[in-house]
Amino acid sequence: MTVAERVKDFGWYHTMDLGDGVVTPGWFDMRPYIGEYGIPDRLDGKRVLEVGTWDGFWAFELERRGAEVVALDLDDERALDWPPRRRPATFSDEPRGQGFRLAKEILDSKVERVVRSIYHATPEELGTFDLVFCGSVLIHLRDQFLALERMAGLSSGQLILAEEYDRLSSLVPWAVSRFRANRPKDVVFWLPSRKTWKRMVWTAGFDRVEEHGRFVMRAGKGEKEFAVRHQVLHGHKQ
Ligand SMILES: C[S@@+](CC[C@H](N)C(=O)[O-])C[C@H]1O[C@@H](n2cnc3c(N)ncnc32)[C@H](O)[C@@H]1O
């Protein structure tokens, strides 16, 4: 079977160029936004943790810059934080991780994918990381703060965090989050304001936190196109 045929075997989250003209038909094409995250050009000799990798777009990008990368995710959708009425009752026919494995093989990557919730990721097991990278994961979590605390515990250097923020809440001067898990379509528990994200990252254990930037991510096509406002925060230990 050719690479192009194997790519058609299952659905993709990330649009990724696998070489020889094969591009995965992902829901999300992050390629136009790479420059928004402020990732160092080179990461040679650095250990990097990517939280919530899905098909691995960011993990492979971090590796391309020279890093040794560990990528966390879960395979069974039932283990994800879903509001009770929406939790899948059965194991999905398409467990997470298939796209990652195929892309890793084609790209001849050494990224290590560890099936572990960020809630249970510890330095005792995984070691510490010069850079922890996390994109669009926390808004889907019931306990955003525990996840941030874990990231601080795993970090010996920097955090790059890109998350959706609530524009309306960002207009008020105090730190608030909007509860959104009652909405039927997306799984978003809490949508913090920009200030709230920043304070949460600091409170979790990053000593210096700055807003690197903001951008609007567009996804979907035609009538189904939607836009998500992201804030990119950089956190530093010491
Ligand atoms: C919206 S996707 C973002 C994918 C990628 N980080 C990006 O920015 O393009 C969220 C990812 O987080 C993963 N995830 C959800 N809960 C998690 C948890 N508790 N621990 C680790 N990963 C989790 C999901 O399985 C999914 O791959």
The ligand as an ORCA input file, in Angstrom:
! r2SCAN-3c Opt
* xyz 0 1
  C      -7.911     20.193     20.644
  S      -6.696     18.940     20.613
  C      -5.231     19.887     20.373
  C      -4.154     19.151     19.607
  C      -2.800     19.866     19.546
  N      -2.261     20.086     20.868
  C      -2.871     21.171     18.803
  O      -2.678     22.234     19.401
  O      -3.082     21.160     17.596
  C      -6.631     18.441     22.310
  C      -5.752     17.246     22.574
  O      -5.584     17.074     23.982
  C      -5.720     15.697     24.307
  N      -6.119     15.580     25.714
  C      -7.334     15.761     26.244
  N      -7.320     15.527     27.566
  C      -6.039     15.190     27.880
  C      -5.388     14.863     29.100
  N      -6.041     14.808     30.258
  N      -4.062     14.575     29.059
  C      -3.380     14.632     27.891
  N      -3.952     14.962     26.701
  C      -5.268     15.233     26.692
  C      -6.785     15.219     23.330
  O      -6.826     13.805     23.217
  C      -6.325     15.927     22.065
  O      -5.334     15.215     21.397
*
